[in-house]
């Protein structure tokens, strides 16, 4: 689940959980890359982009809340 439209359908709590899980997975992959046992290096880029998408959506929502106040 990495499409922005799918992420936008999630609640704030679900987004926070998804962000936490994605960061943990990225950490594990970085560790594997450091020990030269990484099977698919493209997964690092995929996870970094997913984190960026989640943070962008969170930022949009916080900006919308601030604008409506």
PyMOL Python script that loads the backbone (N, CA, C, O; Angstrom):
from pymol import cmd

cmd.read_pdbstr("""\
ATOM      1  N   UNK A   1       0.852  -1.172   0.000  1.00  0.00           N
ATOM      2  CA  UNK A   1       0.000   0.000   0.000  1.00  0.00           C
ATOM      3  C   UNK A   1       0.895   1.231   0.000  1.00  0.00           C
ATOM      4  O   UNK A   1       1.293   1.713   1.060  1.00  0.00           O
ATOM      5  N   UNK A   2       1.206   1.731  -1.170  1.00  0.00           N
ATOM      6  CA  UNK A   2       2.088   2.875  -1.213  1.00  0.00           C
ATOM      7  C   UNK A   2       1.569   4.010  -2.084  1.00  0.00           C
ATOM      8  O   UNK A   2       2.209   5.057  -2.182  1.00  0.00           O
ATOM      9  N   UNK A   3       0.434   3.818  -2.708  1.00  0.00           N
ATOM     10  CA  UNK A   3      -0.108   4.898  -3.510  1.00  0.00           C
ATOM     11  C   UNK A   3      -0.600   6.006  -2.591  1.00  0.00           C
ATOM     12  O   UNK A   3      -1.135   5.749  -1.513  1.00  0.00           O
ATOM     13  N   UNK A   4      -0.411   7.220  -3.028  1.00  0.00           N
ATOM     14  CA  UNK A   4      -0.809   8.365  -2.218  1.00  0.00           C
ATOM     15  C   UNK A   4      -2.314   8.358  -1.964  1.00  0.00           C
ATOM     16  O   UNK A   4      -2.758   8.720  -0.874  1.00  0.00           O
ATOM     17  N   UNK A   5      -3.095   7.952  -2.948  1.00  0.00           N
ATOM     18  CA  UNK A   5      -4.545   7.927  -2.764  1.00  0.00           C
ATOM     19  C   UNK A   5      -4.949   6.925  -1.682  1.00  0.00           C
ATOM     20  O   UNK A   5      -5.879   7.172  -0.914  1.00  0.00           O
ATOM     21  N   UNK A   6      -4.250   5.800  -1.629  1.00  0.00           N
ATOM     22  CA  UNK A   6      -4.541   4.805  -0.591  1.00  0.00           C
ATOM     23  C   UNK A   6      -4.116   5.319   0.777  1.00  0.00           C
ATOM     24  O   UNK A   6      -4.795   5.074   1.774  1.00  0.00           O
ATOM     25  N   UNK A   7      -3.003   6.024   0.827  1.00  0.00           N
ATOM     26  CA  UNK A   7      -2.532   6.564   2.097  1.00  0.00           C
ATOM     27  C   UNK A   7      -3.458   7.675   2.598  1.00  0.00           C
ATOM     28  O   UNK A   7      -3.656   7.820   3.805  1.00  0.00           O
ATOM     29  N   UNK A   8      -4.021   8.452   1.680  1.00  0.00           N
ATOM     30  CA  UNK A   8      -4.919   9.549   2.070  1.00  0.00           C
ATOM     31  C   UNK A   8      -6.214   9.024   2.691  1.00  0.00           C
ATOM     32  O   UNK A   8      -6.861   9.728   3.466  1.00  0.00           O
ATOM     33  N   UNK A   9      -6.590   7.802   2.357  1.00  0.00           N
ATOM     34  CA  UNK A   9      -7.808   7.219   2.906  1.00  0.00           C
ATOM     35  C   UNK A   9      -7.630   6.760   4.351  1.00  0.00           C
ATOM     36  O   UNK A   9      -8.611   6.495   5.045  1.00  0.00           O
ATOM     37  N   UNK A  10      -6.381   6.667   4.803  1.00  0.00           N
ATOM     38  CA  UNK A  10      -6.105   6.215   6.163  1.00  0.00           C
ATOM     39  C   UNK A  10      -6.363   7.333   7.170  1.00  0.00           C
ATOM     40  O   UNK A  10      -6.311   8.519   6.844  1.00  0.00           O
ATOM     41  N   UNK A  11      -6.640   6.917   8.396  1.00  0.00           N
ATOM     42  CA  UNK A  11      -6.789   7.886   9.478  1.00  0.00           C
ATOM     43  C   UNK A  11      -5.401   8.332   9.937  1.00  0.00           C
ATOM     44  O   UNK A  11      -4.392   7.760   9.523  1.00  0.00           O
ATOM     45  N   UNK A  12      -5.355   9.352  10.789  1.00  0.00           N
ATOM     46  CA  UNK A  12      -4.078   9.850  11.291  1.00  0.00           C
ATOM     47  C   UNK A  12      -3.334   8.777  12.079  1.00  0.00           C
ATOM     48  O   UNK A  12      -2.113   8.659  11.974  1.00  0.00           O
ATOM     49  N   UNK A  13      -4.066   8.000  12.864  1.00  0.00           N
ATOM     50  CA  UNK A  13      -3.435   6.950  13.663  1.00  0.00           C
ATOM     51  C   UNK A  13      -2.860   5.853  12.773  1.00  0.00           C
ATOM     52  O   UNK A  13      -1.770   5.341  13.029  1.00  0.00           O
ATOM     53  N   UNK A  14      -3.599   5.500  11.731  1.00  0.00           N
ATOM     54  CA  UNK A  14      -3.121   4.476  10.803  1.00  0.00           C
ATOM     55  C   UNK A  14      -1.880   4.957  10.066  1.00  0.00           C
ATOM     56  O   UNK A  14      -0.951   4.183   9.837  1.00  0.00           O
ATOM     57  N   UNK A  15      -1.861   6.243   9.691  1.00  0.00           N
ATOM     58  CA  UNK A  15      -0.696   6.797   9.018  1.00  0.00           C
ATOM     59  C   UNK A  15       0.521   6.769   9.925  1.00  0.00           C
ATOM     60  O   UNK A  15       1.622   6.434   9.487  1.00  0.00           O
ATOM     61  N   UNK A  16       0.324   7.118  11.184  1.00  0.00           N
ATOM     62  CA  UNK A  16       1.429   7.113  12.138  1.00  0.00           C
ATOM     63  C   UNK A  16       1.987   5.695  12.308  1.00  0.00           C
ATOM     64  O   UNK A  16       3.202   5.508  12.369  1.00  0.00           O
ATOM     65  N   UNK A  17       1.107   4.711  12.382  1.00  0.00           N
ATOM     66  CA  UNK A  17       1.536   3.313  12.502  1.00  0.00           C
ATOM     67  C   UNK A  17       2.274   2.865  11.244  1.00  0.00           C
ATOM     68  O   UNK A  17       3.307   2.201  11.328  1.00  0.00           O
ATOM     69  N   UNK A  18       1.750   3.224  10.097  1.00  0.00           N
ATOM     70  CA  UNK A  18       2.394   2.870   8.826  1.00  0.00           C
ATOM     71  C   UNK A  18       3.778   3.511   8.721  1.00  0.00           C
ATOM     72  O   UNK A  18       4.720   2.878   8.245  1.00  0.00           O
ATOM     73  N   UNK A  19       3.902   4.756   9.161  1.00  0.00           N
ATOM     74  CA  UNK A  19       5.188   5.441   9.150  1.00  0.00           C
ATOM     75  C   UNK A  19       6.190   4.734  10.063  1.00  0.00           C
ATOM     76  O   UNK A  19       7.344   4.528   9.689  1.00  0.00           O
ATOM     77  N   UNK A  20       5.743   4.369  11.248  1.00  0.00           N
ATOM     78  CA  UNK A  20       6.619   3.687  12.200  1.00  0.00           C
ATOM     79  C   UNK A  20       7.099   2.342  11.633  1.00  0.00           C
ATOM     80  O   UNK A  20       8.280   2.010  11.732  1.00  0.00           O
ATOM     81  N   UNK A  21       6.184   1.580  11.045  1.00  0.00           N
ATOM     82  CA  UNK A  21       6.547   0.279  10.490  1.00  0.00           C
ATOM     83  C   UNK A  21       7.494   0.425   9.305  1.00  0.00           C
ATOM     84  O   UNK A  21       8.434  -0.356   9.156  1.00  0.00           O
ATOM     85  N   UNK A  22       7.248   1.419   8.468  1.00  0.00           N
ATOM     86  CA  UNK A  22       8.092   1.629   7.302  1.00  0.00           C
ATOM     87  C   UNK A  22       9.497   2.055   7.713  1.00  0.00           C
ATOM     88  O   UNK A  22      10.481   1.625   7.111  1.00  0.00           O
ATOM     89  N   UNK A  23       9.591   2.897   8.734  1.00  0.00           N
ATOM     90  CA  UNK A  23      10.908   3.303   9.239  1.00  0.00           C
ATOM     91  C   UNK A  23      11.674   2.114   9.807  1.00  0.00           C
ATOM     92  O   UNK A  23      12.884   2.000   9.610  1.00  0.00           O
ATOM     93  N   UNK A  24      10.970   1.227  10.514  1.00  0.00           N
ATOM     94  CA  UNK A  24      11.628   0.040  11.062  1.00  0.00           C
ATOM     95  C   UNK A  24      12.128  -0.870   9.947  1.00  0.00           C
ATOM     96  O   UNK A  24      13.229  -1.415  10.026  1.00  0.00           O
ATOM     97  N   UNK A  25      11.319  -1.027   8.917  1.00  0.00           N
ATOM     98  CA  UNK A  25      11.720  -1.864   7.787  1.00  0.00           C
ATOM     99  C   UNK A  25      12.919  -1.253   7.060  1.00  0.00           C
ATOM    100  O   UNK A  25      13.832  -1.970   6.650  1.00  0.00           O
ATOM    101  N   UNK A  26      12.914   0.072   6.903  1.00  0.00           N
ATOM    102  CA  UNK A  26      14.046   0.746   6.273  1.00  0.00           C
ATOM    103  C   UNK A  26      15.314   0.557   7.098  1.00  0.00           C
ATOM    104  O   UNK A  26      16.392   0.344   6.544  1.00  0.00           O
ATOM    105  N   UNK A  27      15.188   0.634   8.408  1.00  0.00           N
ATOM    106  CA  UNK A  27      16.340   0.412   9.278  1.00  0.00           C
ATOM    107  C   UNK A  27      16.918  -0.984   9.079  1.00  0.00           C
ATOM    108  O   UNK A  27      18.133  -1.153   8.977  1.00  0.00           O
ATOM    109  N   UNK A  28      16.037  -1.985   9.025  1.00  0.00           N
ATOM    110  CA  UNK A  28      16.491  -3.359   8.822  1.00  0.00           C
ATOM    111  C   UNK A  28      17.202  -3.517   7.469  1.00  0.00           C
ATOM    112  O   UNK A  28      18.226  -4.192   7.368  1.00  0.00           O
ATOM    113  N   UNK A  29      16.640  -2.885   6.438  1.00  0.00           N
ATOM    114  CA  UNK A  29      17.256  -2.993   5.117  1.00  0.00           C
ATOM    115  C   UNK A  29      18.606  -2.280   5.071  1.00  0.00           C
ATOM    116  O   UNK A  29      19.538  -2.760   4.426  1.00  0.00           O
ATOM    117  N   UNK A  30      18.715  -1.143   5.749  1.00  0.00           N
ATOM    118  CA  UNK A  30      20.004  -0.446   5.805  1.00  0.00           C
ATOM    119  C   UNK A  30      21.050  -1.315   6.509  1.00  0.00           C
ATOM    120  O   UNK A  30      22.211  -1.361   6.103  1.00  0.00           O
ATOM    121  N   UNK A  31      20.628  -1.985   7.542  1.00  0.00           N
ATOM    122  CA  UNK A  31      21.547  -2.871   8.269  1.00  0.00           C
ATOM    123  C   UNK A  31      22.002  -4.008   7.364  1.00  0.00           C
ATOM    124  O   UNK A  31      23.181  -4.361   7.354  1.00  0.00           O
ATOM    125  N   UNK A  32      21.081  -4.579   6.610  1.00  0.00           N
ATOM    126  CA  UNK A  32      21.432  -5.648   5.677  1.00  0.00           C
ATOM    127  C   UNK A  32      22.374  -5.126   4.602  1.00  0.00           C
ATOM    128  O   UNK A  32      23.298  -5.831   4.195  1.00  0.00           O
ATOM    129  N   UNK A  33      22.153  -3.900   4.138  1.00  0.00           N
ATOM    130  CA  UNK A  33      23.020  -3.320   3.113  1.00  0.00           C
ATOM    131  C   UNK A  33      24.429  -3.117   3.653  1.00  0.00           C
ATOM    132  O   UNK A  33      25.407  -3.290   2.927  1.00  0.00           O
ATOM    133  N   UNK A  34      24.532  -2.751   4.921  1.00  0.00           N
ATOM    134  CA  UNK A  34      25.847  -2.542   5.527  1.00  0.00           C
ATOM    135  C   UNK A  34      26.618  -3.855   5.660  1.00  0.00           C
ATOM    136  O   UNK A  34      27.847  -3.871   5.599  1.00  0.00           O
ATOM    137  N   UNK A  35      25.890  -4.946   5.841  1.00  0.00           N
ATOM    138  CA  UNK A  35      26.552  -6.246   5.968  1.00  0.00           C
ATOM    139  C   UNK A  35      26.596  -6.986   4.634  1.00  0.00           C
ATOM    140  O   UNK A  35      26.931  -8.170   4.584  1.00  0.00           O
ATOM    141  N   UNK A  36      26.255  -6.284   3.556  1.00  0.00           N
ATOM    142  CA  UNK A  36      26.323  -6.805   2.183  1.00  0.00           C
ATOM    143  C   UNK A  36      25.457  -8.038   1.958  1.00  0.00           C
ATOM    144  O   UNK A  36      25.859  -8.957   1.244  1.00  0.00           O
ATOM    145  N   UNK A  37      24.290  -8.063   2.555  1.00  0.00           N
ATOM    146  CA  UNK A  37      23.373  -9.185   2.335  1.00  0.00           C
ATOM    147  C   UNK A  37      22.037  -8.711   1.808  1.00  0.00           C
ATOM    148  O   UNK A  37      21.024  -9.380   2.012  1.00  0.00           O
ATOM    149  N   UNK A  38      22.008  -7.583   1.139  1.00  0.00           N
ATOM    150  CA  UNK A  38      20.759  -7.010   0.643  1.00  0.00           C
ATOM    151  C   UNK A  38      20.428  -7.614  -0.722  1.00  0.00           C
ATOM    152  O   UNK A  38      21.242  -7.578  -1.645  1.00  0.00           O
ATOM    153  N   UNK A  39      19.222  -8.169  -0.834  1.00  0.00           N
ATOM    154  CA  UNK A  39      18.815  -8.822  -2.078  1.00  0.00           C
ATOM    155  C   UNK A  39      18.381  -7.810  -3.142  1.00  0.00           C
ATOM    156  O   UNK A  39      18.777  -7.917  -4.303  1.00  0.00           O
ATOM    157  N   UNK A  40      17.578  -6.842  -2.747  1.00  0.00           N
ATOM    158  CA  UNK A  40      17.041  -5.879  -3.710  1.00  0.00           C
ATOM    159  C   UNK A  40      17.308  -4.459  -3.220  1.00  0.00           C
ATOM    160  O   UNK A  40      16.551  -3.943  -2.398  1.00  0.00           O
ATOM    161  N   UNK A  41      18.359  -3.825  -3.704  1.00  0.00           N
ATOM    162  CA  UNK A  41      18.682  -2.468  -3.266  1.00  0.00           C
ATOM    163  C   UNK A  41      17.597  -1.446  -3.611  1.00  0.00           C
ATOM    164  O   UNK A  41      17.522  -0.386  -2.989  1.00  0.00           O
ATOM    165  N   UNK A  42      16.773  -1.754  -4.584  1.00  0.00           N
ATOM    166  CA  UNK A  42      15.714  -0.817  -4.965  1.00  0.00           C
ATOM    167  C   UNK A  42      14.669  -0.655  -3.861  1.00  0.00           C
ATOM    168  O   UNK A  42      13.924   0.324  -3.850  1.00  0.00           O
ATOM    169  N   UNK A  43      14.613  -1.607  -2.938  1.00  0.00           N
ATOM    170  CA  UNK A  43      13.669  -1.499  -1.826  1.00  0.00           C
ATOM    171  C   UNK A  43      13.989  -0.317  -0.924  1.00  0.00           C
ATOM    172  O   UNK A  43      13.084   0.263  -0.323  1.00  0.00           O
ATOM    173  N   UNK A  44      15.272   0.052  -0.818  1.00  0.00           N
ATOM    174  CA  UNK A  44      15.640   1.217  -0.012  1.00  0.00           C
ATOM    175  C   UNK A  44      14.984   2.478  -0.566  1.00  0.00           C
ATOM    176  O   UNK A  44      14.417   3.270   0.186  1.00  0.00           O
ATOM    177  N   UNK A  45      15.062   2.657  -1.865  1.00  0.00           N
ATOM    178  CA  UNK A  45      14.449   3.820  -2.510  1.00  0.00           C
ATOM    179  C   UNK A  45      12.938   3.785  -2.362  1.00  0.00           C
ATOM    180  O   UNK A  45      12.309   4.807  -2.091  1.00  0.00           O
ATOM    181  N   UNK A  46      12.362   2.611  -2.540  1.00  0.00           N
ATOM    182  CA  UNK A  46      10.904   2.470  -2.427  1.00  0.00           C
ATOM    183  C   UNK A  46      10.427   2.882  -1.041  1.00  0.00           C
ATOM    184  O   UNK A  46       9.431   3.595  -0.913  1.00  0.00           O
ATOM    185  N   UNK A  47      11.132   2.437  -0.001  1.00  0.00           N
ATOM    186  CA  UNK A  47      10.728   2.763   1.365  1.00  0.00           C
ATOM    187  C   UNK A  47      10.943   4.232   1.686  1.00  0.00           C
ATOM    188  O   UNK A  47      10.121   4.841   2.370  1.00  0.00           O
ATOM    189  N   UNK A  48      12.040   4.813   1.202  1.00  0.00           N
ATOM    190  CA  UNK A  48      12.267   6.243   1.444  1.00  0.00           C
ATOM    191  C   UNK A  48      11.169   7.083   0.800  1.00  0.00           C
ATOM    192  O   UNK A  48      10.714   8.067   1.383  1.00  0.00           O
ATOM    193  N   UNK A  49      10.753   6.703  -0.381  1.00  0.00           N
ATOM    194  CA  UNK A  49       9.677   7.439  -1.059  1.00  0.00           C
ATOM    195  C   UNK A  49       8.346   7.265  -0.329  1.00  0.00           C
ATOM    196  O   UNK A  49       7.553   8.203  -0.242  1.00  0.00           O
ATOM    197  N   UNK A  50       8.107   6.077   0.187  1.00  0.00           N
ATOM    198  CA  UNK A  50       6.875   5.832   0.941  1.00  0.00           C
ATOM    199  C   UNK A  50       6.845   6.692   2.201  1.00  0.00           C
ATOM    200  O   UNK A  50       5.807   7.260   2.541  1.00  0.00           O
ATOM    201  N   UNK A  51       7.974   6.790   2.892  1.00  0.00           N
ATOM    202  CA  UNK A  51       8.062   7.644   4.081  1.00  0.00           C
ATOM    203  C   UNK A  51       7.796   9.090   3.695  1.00  0.00           C
ATOM    204  O   UNK A  51       7.084   9.797   4.408  1.00  0.00           O
ATOM    205  N   UNK A  52       8.355   9.538   2.584  1.00  0.00           N
ATOM    206  CA  UNK A  52       8.134  10.908   2.124  1.00  0.00           C
ATOM    207  C   UNK A  52       6.665  11.155   1.808  1.00  0.00           C
ATOM    208  O   UNK A  52       6.134  12.221   2.122  1.00  0.00           O
ATOM    209  N   UNK A  53       6.003  10.180   1.191  1.00  0.00           N
ATOM    210  CA  UNK A  53       4.570  10.325   0.891  1.00  0.00           C
ATOM    211  C   UNK A  53       3.755  10.463   2.176  1.00  0.00           C
ATOM    212  O   UNK A  53       2.872  11.315   2.272  1.00  0.00           O
ATOM    213  N   UNK A  54       4.057   9.626   3.150  1.00  0.00           N
ATOM    214  CA  UNK A  54       3.313   9.662   4.415  1.00  0.00           C
ATOM    215  C   UNK A  54       3.531  10.991   5.113  1.00  0.00           C
ATOM    216  O   UNK A  54       2.578  11.590   5.611  1.00  0.00           O
ATOM    217  N   UNK A  55       4.766  11.461   5.159  1.00  0.00           N
ATOM    218  CA  UNK A  55       5.053  12.737   5.810  1.00  0.00           C
ATOM    219  C   UNK A  55       4.381  13.895   5.088  1.00  0.00           C
ATOM    220  O   UNK A  55       3.918  14.841   5.726  1.00  0.00           O
ATOM    221  N   UNK A  56       4.324  13.830   3.763  1.00  0.00           N
ATOM    222  CA  UNK A  56       3.661  14.871   2.985  1.00  0.00           C
ATOM    223  C   UNK A  56       2.176  14.927   3.308  1.00  0.00           C
ATOM    224  O   UNK A  56       1.616  16.010   3.477  1.00  0.00           O
ATOM    225  N   UNK A  57       1.550  13.788   3.392  1.00  0.00           N
ATOM    226  CA  UNK A  57       0.119  13.731   3.709  1.00  0.00           C
ATOM    227  C   UNK A  57      -0.123  14.252   5.120  1.00  0.00           C
ATOM    228  O   UNK A  57      -1.076  14.997   5.350  1.00  0.00           O
ATOM    229  N   UNK A  58       0.733  13.866   6.067  1.00  0.00           N
ATOM    230  CA  UNK A  58       0.587  14.360   7.433  1.00  0.00           C
ATOM    231  C   UNK A  58       0.739  15.875   7.470  1.00  0.00           C
ATOM    232  O   UNK A  58       0.005  16.559   8.184  1.00  0.00           O
ATOM    233  N   UNK A  59       1.688  16.399   6.705  1.00  0.00           N
ATOM    234  CA  UNK A  59       1.919  17.845   6.654  1.00  0.00           C
ATOM    235  C   UNK A  59       0.717  18.559   6.028  1.00  0.00           C
ATOM    236  O   UNK A  59       0.315  19.620   6.505  1.00  0.00           O
ATOM    237  N   UNK A  60       0.150  17.998   4.983  1.00  0.00           N
ATOM    238  CA  UNK A  60      -1.035  18.576   4.356  1.00  0.00           C
ATOM    239  C   UNK A  60      -2.186  18.657   5.355  1.00  0.00           C
ATOM    240  O   UNK A  60      -2.891  19.663   5.425  1.00  0.00           O
ATOM    241  N   UNK A  61      -2.365  17.592   6.120  1.00  0.00           N
ATOM    242  CA  UNK A  61      -3.457  17.559   7.094  1.00  0.00           C
ATOM    243  C   UNK A  61      -3.232  18.563   8.219  1.00  0.00           C
ATOM    244  O   UNK A  61      -4.174  19.223   8.657  1.00  0.00           O
ATOM    245  N   UNK A  62      -2.003  18.682   8.686  1.00  0.00           N
ATOM    246  CA  UNK A  62      -1.745  19.649   9.762  1.00  0.00           C
ATOM    247  C   UNK A  62      -1.903  21.078   9.246  1.00  0.00           C
ATOM    248  O   UNK A  62      -2.331  21.959   9.991  1.00  0.00           O
ATOM    249  N   UNK A  63      -1.566  21.312   7.990  1.00  0.00           N
ATOM    250  CA  UNK A  63      -1.763  22.623   7.393  1.00  0.00           C
ATOM    251  C   UNK A  63      -3.232  22.946   7.194  1.00  0.00           C
ATOM    252  O   UNK A  63      -3.650  24.095   7.338  1.00  0.00           O
ATOM    253  N   UNK A  64      -4.010  21.932   6.865  1.00  0.00           N
ATOM    254  CA  UNK A  64      -5.452  22.142   6.678  1.00  0.00           C
ATOM    255  C   UNK A  64      -6.131  22.449   8.013  1.00  0.00           C
ATOM    256  O   UNK A  64      -7.060  23.254   8.068  1.00  0.00           O
ATOM    257  N   UNK A  65      -5.675  21.817   9.072  1.00  0.00           N
ATOM    258  CA  UNK A  65      -6.234  22.063  10.391  1.00  0.00           C
ATOM    259  C   UNK A  65      -5.879  23.484  10.843  1.00  0.00           C
ATOM    260  O   UNK A  65      -6.721  24.192  11.396  1.00  0.00           O
ATOM    261  N   UNK A  66      -4.647  23.890  10.609  1.00  0.00           N
ATOM    262  CA  UNK A  66      -4.206  25.228  10.996  1.00  0.00           C
ATOM    263  C   UNK A  66      -4.922  26.298  10.192  1.00  0.00           C
ATOM    264  O   UNK A  66      -5.239  27.362  10.724  1.00  0.00           O
ATOM    265  N   UNK A  67      -5.180  26.036   8.930  1.00  0.00           N
ATOM    266  CA  UNK A  67      -5.849  27.007   8.060  1.00  0.00           C
ATOM    267  C   UNK A  67      -7.314  27.170   8.440  1.00  0.00           C
ATOM    268  O   UNK A  67      -7.869  28.262   8.319  1.00  0.00           O
ATOM    269  N   UNK A  68      -7.945  26.091   8.899  1.00  0.00           N
ATOM    270  CA  UNK A  68      -9.365  26.157   9.240  1.00  0.00           C
ATOM    271  C   UNK A  68      -9.596  26.788  10.611  1.00  0.00           C
ATOM    272  O   UNK A  68     -10.719  27.179  10.929  1.00  0.00           O
ATOM    273  N   UNK A  69      -8.555  26.890  11.417  1.00  0.00           N
ATOM    274  CA  UNK A  69      -8.698  27.473  12.770  1.00  0.00           C
ATOM    275  C   UNK A  69      -8.695  28.969  12.747  1.00  0.00           C
ATOM    276  O   UNK A  69      -8.807  29.603  13.796  1.00  0.00           O
TER     277      UNK A  69
END
""", "prot")
cmd.dss("prot")
cmd.show_as("cartoon", "prot")
cmd.util.cbc("prot")
cmd.orient("prot")
